[in-house]
Amino acid sequence: MTITTRMATVTDEGWLFQLHEDAHKELVEAAYGPWIVVQQQEFFRPLVDDHDVFILEQDGSAVGAVYLGIRDEDTWLELIEVTPARQGEGIGAAALSWVVEESVKAGRGTLLQVHKVNEGAKRLYEREGFTDAGTTETHHLLRHP
């Protein structure tokens, strides 16, 4: 599977928020209650402002996004989102491999958190070599060396 990446621009922000809603609304509602758009927009703004955001593309079409930062000298993978219609096709795994490869090139590990109610994503990360790095009340922390 060939996935390409490009830096997101301000013109992508509407699409990014819609992707965020499409990909996370069910998870948010399971963990915290109803999806309130205004509240979610307030939570979403720092994701865009505080991270390097990459659009994932396949055959010229946007299929997902990755949000990256730096934490404790590791690449911090804040979020991977794949359009629901394309989930299960290996796009998330391809994006994760890209993030790990870029981290290795930069001499860093990759650190992430996954919500405790998102066991499918946790299994994906573990299959890709991530190991336990701790927990919070709501999340598992995982690290790839």
C-alpha positions as CSV (number, residue, x, y, z in Angstrom):
1,M,0.0,0.0,0.0
2,T,1.4,3.4,-1.0
3,I,0.4,6.2,1.3
4,T,1.9,9.7,0.8
5,T,2.0,12.5,3.3
6,R,1.9,16.2,3.0
7,M,1.8,19.0,5.6
8,A,-1.7,20.2,6.3
9,T,-2.5,23.8,5.4
10,V,-5.2,26.2,6.8
11,T,-7.4,25.2,3.9
12,D,-7.5,21.6,5.2
13,E,-8.9,22.5,8.6
14,G,-12.6,22.0,7.8
15,W,-11.8,18.6,6.3
16,L,-9.6,17.8,9.3
17,F,-12.4,18.6,11.8
18,Q,-14.9,16.5,9.8
19,L,-12.5,13.6,9.7
20,H,-12.0,14.0,13.5
21,E,-15.7,13.8,14.0
22,D,-16.2,10.9,11.7
23,A,-13.3,9.0,13.2
24,H,-13.8,9.8,16.9
25,K,-17.4,10.7,17.6
26,E,-18.3,7.1,18.7
27,L,-15.2,6.7,20.8
28,V,-15.7,10.1,22.5
29,E,-19.4,9.4,23.2
30,A,-18.5,6.0,24.7
31,A,-15.9,7.5,27.0
32,Y,-17.3,10.9,27.9
33,G,-20.9,11.3,26.7
34,P,-22.6,13.2,23.9
35,W,-20.5,14.8,21.2
36,I,-21.0,18.6,21.5
37,V,-19.7,20.2,18.4
38,V,-18.7,23.6,19.9
39,Q,-16.9,21.8,22.8
40,Q,-15.1,19.4,20.3
41,Q,-14.1,22.4,18.2
42,E,-12.4,23.9,21.3
43,F,-10.6,20.6,22.0
44,F,-9.6,20.3,18.3
45,R,-8.0,23.8,18.0
46,P,-4.9,22.9,20.1
47,L,-4.5,19.7,18.1
48,V,-4.0,21.7,15.0
49,D,-2.1,24.6,16.6
50,D,0.3,22.6,18.7
51,H,1.3,19.7,16.4
52,D,2.7,19.1,12.9
53,V,-0.3,17.9,11.0
54,F,0.2,15.6,8.0
55,I,-2.5,14.7,5.5
56,L,-2.4,11.0,4.4
57,E,-3.2,10.5,0.7
58,Q,-3.7,7.5,-1.5
59,D,-3.9,8.0,-5.2
60,G,-4.3,11.7,-4.7
61,S,-7.2,11.5,-2.3
62,A,-7.1,12.4,1.4
63,V,-7.7,9.3,3.5
64,G,-6.5,10.4,6.9
65,A,-4.3,12.6,9.1
66,V,-1.4,12.3,11.5
67,Y,-0.7,14.8,14.3
68,L,3.0,14.8,15.6
69,G,5.0,16.6,18.2
70,I,8.0,16.0,20.5
71,R,7.7,14.8,24.1
72,D,10.5,13.6,26.4
73,E,12.9,13.6,23.4
74,D,10.6,11.1,21.5
75,T,8.3,11.8,18.6
76,W,4.9,12.2,20.2
77,L,2.2,10.6,18.0
78,E,-0.9,12.6,19.2
79,L,-3.3,11.2,16.7
80,I,-3.8,9.0,13.7
81,E,-7.2,9.3,12.0
82,V,-8.4,7.4,8.9
83,T,-11.7,8.1,7.2
84,P,-14.2,5.5,8.4
85,A,-14.9,4.3,4.8
86,R,-11.2,3.4,4.5
87,Q,-10.6,1.9,7.9
88,G,-9.4,-1.7,8.0
89,E,-7.4,-1.3,4.7
90,G,-4.0,-1.0,6.4
91,I,-3.8,2.8,6.1
92,G,-3.4,3.3,9.8
93,A,-0.7,0.7,9.9
94,A,1.1,2.3,7.0
95,A,0.9,5.7,8.6
96,L,2.2,4.3,11.9
97,S,5.2,2.7,10.0
98,W,5.9,6.0,8.4
99,V,5.9,7.8,11.8
100,V,8.2,5.2,13.3
101,E,10.6,5.4,10.3
102,E,10.7,9.2,10.5
103,S,11.4,8.9,14.3
104,V,14.2,6.5,13.7
105,K,15.7,8.8,11.1
106,A,15.7,11.6,13.6
107,G,17.3,9.4,16.3
108,R,14.1,9.3,18.4
109,G,11.7,6.7,19.7
110,T,7.9,7.1,19.2
111,L,5.6,7.7,22.1
112,L,1.8,7.7,22.0
113,Q,-1.3,7.2,24.1
114,V,-4.4,5.2,23.3
115,H,-7.7,5.5,25.0
116,K,-8.5,2.5,27.2
117,V,-11.8,2.0,25.3
118,N,-10.0,1.8,22.0
119,E,-8.6,-1.8,22.3
120,G,-8.5,-2.3,18.5
121,A,-6.0,0.6,18.2
122,K,-4.0,-0.7,21.1
123,R,-3.7,-4.1,19.5
124,L,-2.5,-2.4,16.2
125,Y,0.2,-0.5,18.1
126,E,1.4,-3.7,19.9
127,R,1.5,-5.6,16.7
128,E,3.8,-2.9,15.3
129,G,6.2,-3.3,18.2
130,F,5.0,-0.7,20.8
131,T,5.3,-1.7,24.4
132,D,3.7,-0.6,27.7
133,A,5.1,2.8,28.9
134,G,2.5,3.4,31.7
135,T,-1.1,4.3,32.1
136,T,-3.3,7.3,33.0
137,E,-6.8,7.2,34.3
138,T,-8.1,7.1,30.7
139,H,-5.2,6.0,28.5
140,H,-2.5,3.4,27.9
141,L,1.0,4.9,27.1
142,L,3.0,3.0,24.6
143,R,6.5,3.5,23.2
144,H,8.4,2.1,20.2
145,P,12.1,2.1,20.9
